[in-house]
Amino acid sequence: MIFEQLKAKGLVEVVAADLHRANPLMARAQKDLKTAQAIVGSDAEWAYVVAAHAISRAARALALAEGVRPRGRDQARTLLQMACCLVGEEDASMVEDLYQVRKKGQQFLESADRPISLYELESTLNVAEQLVGAAAKRVYAKDAQTRLL
């Protein structure tokens, strides 16, 4: 299991779960995903960036809810690896794709000269829907009160 390998390498540390931080972060990730879907027709690049943020926030919320935290260098990649493992997607290519989405979104924020194709955007939105949805199920399952809100 990739998660056990991450722990063995010292890239993941077990900490106390923090649902008070995880729940609002998960809610924001879901809101970001809806925003990205809503602005596809008007600004594809910005929709891509927002979807990338939804993925990152969902991964962080899941890690907080599960009581794990990335350590060392390249924590963004480790966080995405952890999230994929926790939702049952241990496919290394998916992790690499998510990491590239995060990188490309960050590059667009820093320099808006690189267009995003509609194919890339649709693919990213599909992956974001899967990851955010799976992460939300796990995060909200940890706190029964959240489901009542």
Z-matrix of the N, CA and C atoms (Angstrom, degrees):
N
C 1 1.454
C 2 1.533 1 109.68
N 3 1.303 2 115.73 1 131.96
C 4 1.468 3 121.42 2 -177.87
C 5 1.528 4 110.62 3 -59.53
N 6 1.332 5 117.20 4 -38.56
C 7 1.459 6 120.65 5 -177.99
C 8 1.527 7 110.78 6 -60.26
N 9 1.326 8 116.80 7 -43.72
C 10 1.473 9 120.66 8 178.60
C 11 1.525 10 111.07 9 -64.40
N 12 1.324 11 116.77 10 -35.82
C 13 1.464 12 120.69 11 177.44
C 14 1.522 13 110.76 12 -65.84
N 15 1.332 14 116.29 13 -39.58
C 16 1.465 15 120.06 14 177.67
C 17 1.526 16 110.49 15 -62.55
N 18 1.330 17 116.34 16 -42.65
C 19 1.470 18 120.19 17 177.68
C 20 1.515 19 111.25 18 -63.82
N 21 1.322 20 117.00 19 -43.06
C 22 1.463 21 121.26 20 -179.11
C 23 1.528 22 111.42 21 -63.16
N 24 1.320 23 117.37 22 -33.85
C 25 1.469 24 121.81 23 179.59
C 26 1.529 25 112.25 24 -81.17
N 27 1.322 26 117.44 25 -5.66
C 28 1.460 27 120.88 26 -179.31
C 29 1.513 28 113.47 27 80.00
N 30 1.338 29 117.43 28 16.91
C 31 1.461 30 121.04 29 -179.45
C 32 1.520 31 112.51 30 -88.75
N 33 1.321 32 116.36 31 -10.40
C 34 1.461 33 121.84 32 -179.98
C 35 1.521 34 107.94 33 -131.37
N 36 1.315 35 115.48 34 136.46
C 37 1.455 36 118.83 35 175.50
C 38 1.524 37 108.75 36 -124.82
N 39 1.324 38 115.16 37 143.05
C 40 1.458 39 121.04 38 179.57
C 41 1.525 40 107.94 39 -87.00
N 42 1.327 41 115.67 40 129.96
C 43 1.464 42 122.86 41 179.72
C 44 1.528 43 108.09 42 -133.12
N 45 1.310 44 116.48 43 176.19
C 46 1.467 45 119.82 44 176.81
C 47 1.529 46 109.57 45 -69.62
N 48 1.320 47 115.82 46 137.10
C 49 1.469 48 120.32 47 176.51
C 50 1.524 49 108.85 48 -63.27
N 51 1.324 50 116.32 49 145.26
C 52 1.464 51 121.38 50 -178.12
C 53 1.529 52 109.30 51 -131.07
N 54 1.329 53 115.90 52 82.50
C 55 1.464 54 121.23 53 -178.06
C 56 1.521 55 112.22 54 -70.18
N 57 1.324 56 117.71 55 -25.50
C 58 1.474 57 120.30 56 178.75
C 59 1.526 58 111.38 57 -65.68
N 60 1.318 59 117.51 58 -29.03
C 61 1.464 60 120.97 59 175.27
C 62 1.520 61 111.44 60 -92.83
N 63 1.325 62 116.92 61 -32.38
C 64 1.463 63 121.06 62 -175.85
C 65 1.532 64 112.25 63 -69.14
N 66 1.315 65 118.03 64 -43.07
C 67 1.466 66 120.82 65 -175.85
C 68 1.533 67 113.39 66 -61.70
N 69 1.338 68 119.35 67 -50.01
C 70 1.474 69 118.38 68 178.06
C 71 1.533 70 112.68 69 -64.80
N 72 1.323 71 116.66 70 -34.00
C 73 1.451 72 120.37 71 178.63
C 74 1.535 73 110.50 72 -66.73
N 75 1.325 74 116.41 73 -39.04
C 76 1.459 75 120.80 74 177.83
C 77 1.525 76 110.43 75 -66.93
N 78 1.319 77 116.18 76 -41.67
C 79 1.468 78 120.12 77 177.93
C 80 1.532 79 110.26 78 -61.48
N 81 1.329 80 116.51 79 -39.33
C 82 1.463 81 119.98 80 179.26
C 83 1.528 82 110.84 81 -68.19
N 84 1.321 83 117.53 82 -37.37
C 85 1.464 84 120.83 83 177.53
C 86 1.529 85 110.22 84 -61.70
N 87 1.329 86 116.41 85 -41.30
C 88 1.468 87 120.03 86 178.44
C 89 1.529 88 110.71 87 -66.13
N 90 1.316 89 116.34 88 -39.07
C 91 1.465 90 120.25 89 178.02
C 92 1.532 91 110.55 90 -66.49
N 93 1.326 92 116.90 91 -40.35
C 94 1.465 93 120.98 92 177.12
C 95 1.525 94 110.64 93 -60.45
N 96 1.312 95 117.15 94 -42.33
C 97 1.455 96 120.64 95 179.96
C 98 1.531 97 110.91 96 -62.83
N 99 1.320 98 117.16 97 -42.88
C 100 1.466 99 120.41 98 177.28
C 101 1.528 100 111.16 99 -63.77
N 102 1.314 101 116.66 100 -38.90
C 103 1.462 102 121.01 101 177.91
C 104 1.522 103 110.35 102 -63.34
N 105 1.329 104 116.65 103 -45.12
C 106 1.463 105 120.71 104 179.40
C 107 1.526 106 110.21 105 -59.38
N 108 1.318 107 116.92 106 -43.41
C 109 1.463 108 120.66 107 -179.98
C 110 1.527 109 111.30 108 -65.70
N 111 1.317 110 116.26 109 -33.59
C 112 1.467 111 120.21 110 -177.50
C 113 1.525 112 112.95 111 -73.69
N 114 1.325 113 118.24 112 -28.78
C 115 1.469 114 119.75 113 -174.84
C 116 1.524 115 113.83 114 -102.74
N 117 1.319 116 117.22 115 9.90
C 118 1.464 117 120.80 116 -179.00
C 119 1.525 118 111.59 117 -53.13
N 120 1.314 119 117.48 118 -46.41
C 121 1.462 120 120.92 119 -176.31
C 122 1.510 121 114.65 120 -70.48
N 123 1.308 122 117.55 121 -25.96
C 124 1.458 123 119.43 122 -175.87
C 125 1.526 124 113.87 123 -97.68
N 126 1.338 125 118.45 124 -29.67
C 127 1.464 126 120.68 125 -178.38
C 128 1.526 127 109.47 126 -155.44
N 129 1.313 128 115.70 127 90.23
C 130 1.464 129 121.32 128 -175.68
C 131 1.528 130 112.24 129 -62.09
N 132 1.333 131 116.82 130 -40.78
C 133 1.470 132 119.62 131 -178.40
C 134 1.528 133 111.61 132 -64.75
N 135 1.308 134 116.04 133 -43.26
C 136 1.460 135 118.70 134 -179.35
C 137 1.530 136 110.54 135 -69.74
N 138 1.315 137 117.68 136 -35.05
C 139 1.465 138 121.18 137 175.68
C 140 1.533 139 109.47 138 -60.74
N 141 1.320 140 116.56 139 -39.85
C 142 1.463 141 121.91 140 178.01
C 143 1.536 142 110.69 141 -61.91
N 144 1.332 143 116.23 142 -46.48
C 145 1.466 144 121.25 143 -179.57
C 146 1.529 145 110.20 144 -62.41
N 147 1.312 146 117.10 145 -43.44
C 148 1.468 147 121.00 146 -179.53
C 149 1.525 148 109.99 147 -65.79
N 150 1.324 149 117.85 148 -39.68
C 151 1.468 150 120.91 149 177.16
C 152 1.533 151 110.53 150 -63.69
N 153 1.337 152 116.59 151 -39.45
C 154 1.466 153 120.45 152 177.20
C 155 1.528 154 110.49 153 -62.23
N 156 1.320 155 116.52 154 -39.68
C 157 1.469 156 119.96 155 177.33
C 158 1.521 157 111.08 156 -67.29
N 159 1.316 158 117.23 157 -36.91
C 160 1.467 159 120.38 158 177.23
C 161 1.526 160 110.10 159 -60.38
N 162 1.319 161 116.59 160 -42.68
C 163 1.466 162 121.33 161 179.00
C 164 1.530 163 110.06 162 -62.50
N 165 1.321 164 116.82 163 -47.82
C 166 1.470 165 120.81 164 -179.15
C 167 1.519 166 111.87 165 -62.84
N 168 1.331 167 116.64 166 -43.28
C 169 1.466 168 119.71 167 179.98
C 170 1.525 169 111.77 168 -66.35
N 171 1.324 170 116.72 169 -40.02
C 172 1.462 171 119.79 170 178.55
C 173 1.528 172 110.47 171 -63.80
N 174 1.331 173 116.65 172 -41.56
C 175 1.465 174 120.62 173 178.72
C 176 1.528 175 110.66 174 -63.32
N 177 1.322 176 116.65 175 -42.99
C 178 1.474 177 120.42 176 179.35
C 179 1.535 178 110.68 177 -65.99
N 180 1.331 179 117.55 178 -42.39
C 181 1.468 180 121.22 179 178.65
C 182 1.521 181 110.68 180 -61.61
N 183 1.310 182 116.69 181 -42.52
C 184 1.463 183 121.06 182 179.41
C 185 1.523 184 110.77 183 -63.12
N 186 1.314 185 116.77 184 -43.86
C 187 1.466 186 120.51 185 178.49
C 188 1.523 187 111.00 186 -61.68
N 189 1.327 188 116.83 187 -43.10
C 190 1.470 189 120.32 188 178.29
C 191 1.525 190 111.42 189 -62.24
N 192 1.326 191 116.36 190 -43.40
C 193 1.464 192 120.51 191 -178.50
C 194 1.526 193 112.05 192 -67.39
N 195 1.318 194 116.13 193 -33.38
C 196 1.464 195 120.47 194 -178.43
C 197 1.525 196 112.54 195 -86.13
N 198 1.313 197 116.96 196 -12.04
C 199 1.460 198 120.23 197 179.45
C 200 1.518 199 113.72 198 77.88
N 201 1.319 200 116.08 199 40.13
C 202 1.466 201 120.70 200 175.86
C 203 1.522 202 108.72 201 -130.41
N 204 1.333 203 114.72 202 155.72
C 205 1.466 204 119.15 203 -178.53
C 206 1.534 205 108.86 204 -146.93
N 207 1.342 206 116.23 205 138.99
C 208 1.472 207 118.61 206 178.00
C 209 1.515 208 110.60 207 -73.09
N 210 1.326 209 115.75 208 150.91
C 211 1.457 210 121.85 209 177.78
C 212 1.513 211 109.17 210 -132.85
N 213 1.311 212 116.15 211 162.47
C 214 1.459 213 121.40 212 173.91
C 215 1.514 214 113.22 213 80.57
N 216 1.316 215 114.48 214 -159.78
C 217 1.466 216 121.12 215 -178.57
C 218 1.518 217 109.92 216 -79.05
N 219 1.306 218 115.39 217 157.00
C 220 1.459 219 123.27 218 175.86
C 221 1.533 220 112.10 219 56.08
N 222 1.314 221 114.69 220 51.85
C 223 1.462 222 120.21 221 -177.95
C 224 1.523 223 112.54 222 -65.18
N 225 1.327 224 117.52 223 -27.95
C 226 1.471 225 119.72 224 179.29
C 227 1.526 226 110.17 225 -63.07
N 228 1.319 227 117.30 226 -44.02
C 229 1.465 228 120.86 227 178.71
C 230 1.531 229 110.17 228 -65.49
N 231 1.325 230 116.59 229 -43.88
C 232 1.464 231 120.65 230 179.69
C 233 1.525 232 110.56 231 -61.72
N 234 1.325 233 116.75 232 -41.33
C 235 1.462 234 120.81 233 179.03
C 236 1.531 235 111.06 234 -61.30
N 237 1.321 236 116.73 235 -43.05
C 238 1.463 237 120.54 236 178.30
C 239 1.529 238 111.25 237 -66.99
N 240 1.331 239 117.16 238 -37.98
C 241 1.463 240 120.22 239 176.36
C 242 1.522 241 110.43 240 -62.72
N 243 1.332 242 116.69 241 -44.69
C 244 1.464 243 120.43 242 178.73
C 245 1.517 244 110.84 243 -60.57
N 246 1.315 245 116.29 244 -46.65
C 247 1.466 246 120.54 245 -177.87
C 248 1.519 247 110.86 246 -60.96
N 249 1.312 248 116.89 247 -44.92
C 250 1.471 249 119.77 248 179.48
C 251 1.526 250 110.59 249 -62.29
N 252 1.320 251 116.88 250 -41.48
C 253 1.468 252 120.20 251 178.11
C 254 1.521 253 110.86 252 -62.64
N 255 1.328 254 116.34 253 -44.26
C 256 1.459 255 120.42 254 -176.21
C 257 1.520 256 113.51 255 -67.15
N 258 1.325 257 117.36 256 -28.47
C 259 1.472 258 119.80 257 178.00
C 260 1.524 259 111.67 258 -95.87
N 261 1.335 260 116.69 259 5.21
C 262 1.450 261 120.22 260 174.77
C 263 1.516 262 115.19 261 88.21
N 264 1.321 263 117.67 262 14.61
C 265 1.464 264 122.12 263 178.21
C 266 1.522 265 108.55 264 -109.81
N 267 1.326 266 116.75 265 84.50
C 268 1.460 267 119.90 266 -177.44
C 269 1.525 268 112.52 267 -93.56
N 270 1.307 269 116.87 268 22.69
C 271 1.456 270 122.05 269 179.22
C 272 1.523 271 108.96 270 -76.13
N 273 1.315 272 116.77 271 117.66
C 274 1.471 273 121.21 272 -177.61
C 275 1.527 274 111.67 273 -61.60
N 276 1.321 275 117.89 274 -32.24
C 277 1.464 276 119.31 275 -179.80
C 278 1.527 277 110.96 276 -68.51
N 279 1.328 278 117.78 277 -33.27
C 280 1.464 279 120.27 278 177.47
C 281 1.524 280 110.31 279 -65.71
N 282 1.332 281 116.33 280 -42.29
C 283 1.465 282 120.37 281 177.99
C 284 1.517 283 109.94 282 -60.66
N 285 1.329 284 116.83 283 -44.88
C 286 1.462 285 120.45 284 -179.91
C 287 1.528 286 110.67 285 -63.73
N 288 1.339 287 116.88 286 -40.82
C 289 1.468 288 120.49 287 177.35
C 290 1.523 289 111.11 288 -61.03
N 291 1.331 290 116.47 289 -44.51
C 292 1.473 291 120.39 290 179.32
C 293 1.527 292 110.82 291 -63.67
N 294 1.322 293 116.01 292 -39.40
C 295 1.456 294 119.75 293 179.10
C 296 1.526 295 110.70 294 -64.98
N 297 1.317 296 117.32 295 -39.95
C 298 1.459 297 121.12 296 178.14
C 299 1.531 298 111.02 297 -66.38
N 300 1.323 299 116.89 298 -37.09
C 301 1.468 300 120.99 299 175.89
C 302 1.526 301 109.35 300 -60.73
N 303 1.332 302 116.29 301 -46.92
C 304 1.463 303 120.41 302 179.41
C 305 1.520 304 110.81 303 -60.91
N 306 1.335 305 116.76 304 -45.29
C 307 1.465 306 120.92 305 179.99
C 308 1.523 307 111.79 306 -63.23
N 309 1.321 308 116.87 307 -45.10
C 310 1.458 309 120.86 308 -177.95
C 311 1.526 310 110.46 309 -66.53
N 312 1.315 311 117.30 310 -38.13
C 313 1.459 312 120.28 311 176.19
C 314 1.521 313 111.59 312 -62.69
N 315 1.332 314 115.85 313 -41.17
C 316 1.467 315 120.29 314 178.17
C 317 1.520 316 111.07 315 -66.45
N 318 1.329 317 116.71 316 -39.74
C 319 1.468 318 120.41 317 177.86
C 320 1.523 319 110.90 318 -62.31
N 321 1.328 320 116.63 319 -39.28
C 322 1.460 321 119.28 320 178.97
C 323 1.527 322 110.67 321 -65.22
N 324 1.331 323 117.24 322 -37.58
C 325 1.465 324 120.29 323 177.84
C 326 1.529 325 111.15 324 -63.03
N 327 1.317 326 116.34 325 -37.94
C 328 1.453 327 120.94 326 -176.89
C 329 1.524 328 113.11 327 -81.98
N 330 1.323 329 116.99 328 -31.10
C 331 1.457 330 121.45 329 -177.53
C 332 1.521 331 108.14 330 -151.58
N 333 1.306 332 116.33 331 106.59
C 334 1.467 333 121.78 332 -171.47
C 335 1.526 334 113.09 333 -82.86
N 336 1.325 335 117.85 334 30.77
C 337 1.463 336 119.58 335 -176.67
C 338 1.532 337 113.65 336 -98.18
N 339 1.309 338 117.82 337 4.32
C 340 1.463 339 120.72 338 -177.90
C 341 1.519 340 109.81 339 -113.30
N 342 1.325 341 117.98 340 110.40
C 343 1.463 342 120.13 341 -178.92
C 344 1.530 343 112.06 342 -72.00
N 345 1.307 344 116.12 343 155.63
C 346 1.455 345 123.66 344 177.26
C 347 1.524 346 106.63 345 -110.81
N 348 1.311 347 116.95 346 127.80
C 349 1.462 348 119.95 347 -179.34
C 350 1.526 349 110.00 348 -75.50
N 351 1.319 350 115.80 349 156.94
C 352 1.467 351 120.00 350 177.40
C 353 1.519 352 110.97 351 -63.01
N 354 1.323 353 117.41 352 -34.07
C 355 1.462 354 120.89 353 177.17
C 356 1.529 355 110.35 354 -61.66
N 357 1.342 356 116.85 355 -47.37
C 358 1.466 357 121.01 356 178.51
C 359 1.524 358 110.75 357 -60.54
N 360 1.313 359 116.08 358 -42.86
C 361 1.456 360 121.24 359 -178.96
C 362 1.523 361 110.78 360 -63.51
N 363 1.325 362 117.35 361 -48.19
C 364 1.466 363 120.20 362 -179.40
C 365 1.522 364 111.34 363 -62.77
N 366 1.318 365 116.69 364 -41.63
C 367 1.461 366 121.51 365 177.83
C 368 1.525 367 110.84 366 -61.87
N 369 1.321 368 116.06 367 -43.92
C 370 1.463 369 121.17 368 179.66
C 371 1.524 370 111.29 369 -65.15
N 372 1.319 371 116.70 370 -41.65
C 373 1.464 372 119.74 371 178.26
C 374 1.528 373 111.48 372 -63.26
N 375 1.325 374 117.01 373 -38.40
C 376 1.465 375 120.19 374 178.29
C 377 1.526 376 111.49 375 -64.61
N 378 1.321 377 116.08 376 -45.45
C 379 1.460 378 120.26 377 178.97
C 380 1.531 379 110.29 378 -65.31
N 381 1.328 380 116.48 379 -40.50
C 382 1.463 381 120.59 380 179.07
C 383 1.527 382 110.58 381 -62.64
N 384 1.322 383 117.27 382 -42.19
C 385 1.472 384 120.39 383 177.54
C 386 1.517 385 110.78 384 -58.88
N 387 1.320 386 117.13 385 -44.58
C 388 1.464 387 121.24 386 -179.30
C 389 1.520 388 111.22 387 -64.07
N 390 1.328 389 116.47 388 -50.74
C 391 1.461 390 119.68 389 -175.79
C 392 1.524 391 111.59 390 -68.24
N 393 1.321 392 117.58 391 -45.69
C 394 1.468 393 120.71 392 -179.33
C 395 1.530 394 109.97 393 -63.50
N 396 1.321 395 117.30 394 -42.06
C 397 1.466 396 120.63 395 178.95
C 398 1.524 397 112.57 396 -63.11
N 399 1.342 398 116.62 397 -46.41
C 400 1.464 399 120.69 398 179.94
C 401 1.526 400 111.19 399 -66.35
N 402 1.327 401 116.24 400 -40.17
C 403 1.464 402 119.99 401 179.31
C 404 1.526 403 110.33 402 -65.85
N 405 1.327 404 117.20 403 -41.53
C 406 1.470 405 120.69 404 179.78
C 407 1.521 406 111.20 405 -60.65
N 408 1.307 407 117.46 406 -41.69
C 409 1.472 408 120.58 407 178.54
C 410 1.519 409 110.99 408 -59.26
N 411 1.325 410 115.79 409 -44.55
C 412 1.472 411 119.15 410 -178.64
C 413 1.521 412 112.08 411 -70.67
N 414 1.331 413 116.57 412 -42.07
C 415 1.473 414 119.72 413 -178.71
C 416 1.529 415 110.15 414 -64.98
N 417 1.320 416 116.92 415 -48.56
C 418 1.457 417 120.38 416 -176.81
C 419 1.522 418 112.36 417 -71.23
N 420 1.322 419 118.05 418 -25.19
C 421 1.460 420 120.82 419 176.03
C 422 1.528 421 111.04 420 -68.39
N 423 1.313 422 117.00 421 -23.71
C 424 1.468 423 121.28 422 179.31
C 425 1.523 424 111.88 423 -72.73
N 426 1.319 425 117.04 424 -22.87
C 427 1.469 426 121.24 425 -175.45
C 428 1.530 427 108.94 426 -131.94
N 429 1.314 428 115.80 427 99.94
C 430 1.472 429 120.63 428 -176.38
C 431 1.532 430 111.97 429 -61.02
N 432 1.300 431 119.09 430 -29.89
C 433 1.454 432 121.81 431 -178.84
C 434 1.527 433 111.53 432 -65.90
N 435 1.309 434 117.67 433 -31.64
C 436 1.464 435 121.12 434 -179.01
C 437 1.510 436 111.21 435 -61.03
N 438 1.321 437 117.23 436 -36.90
C 439 1.461 438 120.72 437 -177.95
C 440 1.529 439 111.55 438 -68.16
N 441 1.314 440 118.10 439 -19.75
C 442 1.458 441 121.36 440 -179.86
C 443 1.519 442 112.52 441 -82.37
N 444 1.316 443 117.56 442 -16.54
C 445 1.476 444 121.58 443 -177.48
C 446 1.486 445 112.89 444 -78.47
